[in-house]
Amino acid sequence: MAAQEAQNEQLRKAVEQALAASFVARRAKNDVAKDLLTKDRPPTADDIRQALEDGGWAKELRIKVHELHRQATTEKIHGKDSLASVQKARKQWEASINDELRAIASERRVPLVRKRKKIVIKKKEEETDELIEMKVEEVLSPTLVTPGTRFLFDSDDLLDAISHIESPSNNEGWGLVKLQLRTDSLTQLRDKYKELHPSKRQYGVDDVAGDPRDKAKFADAWHELGEKCLAEGHVPLARTYARRGVPPSLRPAIYRSLLGLPFMEDAQTTSAFEDRYYEDLRDRVDAIELVTDELYQMDVQHVADDDTYFIFDEMLGNCVLAFSRDAWVPKNAVVKTHSTLPCESELMKGQPVPPCGVQPFRGFVSYAAPLTFVFGREPSLYFAFRAFYAQHFCRLNVLRTNQNTLLPLCALFERLVIEHHPRLFFYLVQVGVDPLAIALPWIQFGFVGLLDVEQVLLLWDRLLGFEDLSLLSVLAAAIFVYRSEKLLQCSNLEEAREMFQDGAVLEVVPLLQTFLWPEGL
């Protein structure tokens, strides 16, 4: 008990010191001091509190305290893995990615880094009988995708790496994950996600089904509650709210709050610092071309092939290339995604290629795509996407045994399907269909590409609310059990994949509720 109290006191002091040094606290102090100097008596503690409330600083300081607390208590994942077989597999996996990037650069005979070329364009400005005036413009060469360019890797490659990780206990089992990893039991999952219980009204269900007057009344009341949460500036309250769904009009503000981004009266806007920072990243893209640029752009095209996202291709391309230049990512992400590939060119001497530390792979843009329906401006989209990846999605792209990373999530999915429908799992394995081969992309990319975009966002609301990625495994298992009758008629992987072609009709919350509480307990 004494040790815990000492630890809490140390944490409190660390947050206090960080808050005192923050830009928000300094501005609040200066603003409140000016206000209090007008009084004809020494200010009291109540005067200071009232001045903070009146100036809107109390709300901003509460948000900042939560952000600093989250940063101080978030345990970063680094160092060797606890299992030697996983450590070995990760090193081989990361080395193979860097080798593939070097091979692509060698085949195309381009360096890892080079100055971006400028193209001179001459246009006829005016033509008369005697004179033709030419207008000369210099424009930066765009990032084009060369025919035949291949991705560094995709979900199938990642699946292959997972399936070849050996178990220290020689455990075979039915699934592809042979490791004995600690995962939550069904009882623990029910307790963890109790706010999803059918007895609690959910946004995304009760606002769209049932009596028209009742659902309209619920939608209005839920929206009003969300506005109150935002007005309070109390992040834990907003997090609890998000566990039962967020109305689209409140998503920008709720997401910025839960991701620790600066408070803005208009959540579609960004701070002056954020604007300058994003412009600097875009300038770096314009100045220097990386061998990875084409691969990122190819993934933008891949995601934009979906009719849902094709109108956002330019916005996504700009954001992803800016992300690739952002050295903030490896310093602040919960876990480093890939091993460093150092640059030897004088243009970026000693820096990794790309600076973000995330090598381009098929599907990466999926982490930004749904957010285009939340944020309408590039800078606001960028910072939400970056924070989402650094805090959550980076965990879905590493081979580690830590909780809330890909391996335990895959193991949880397989265990849940086996426990809920052992006949289905055994049948699929017998006909050569590994359920994880279908579910891995769902888990890895937060169900982008399977679900309708609004259902993806209703899921992501709850990921932010619970701060737990196990919900991805639960939903994947729920979908398999839901489609079990059709899957039991499949005879190969291709037929099994076809059973999920109509994923746009799936609804997140009813699936989760039916799976966790099949009898409506």
Beta strands, then each sheet from edge to edge (+ up, - down):
strand 1: 113-115
strand 2: 118-127
strand 3: 132-140
strand 4: 288-290
sheet 1: 1+ 4-
sheet 2: 2+ 3-
end
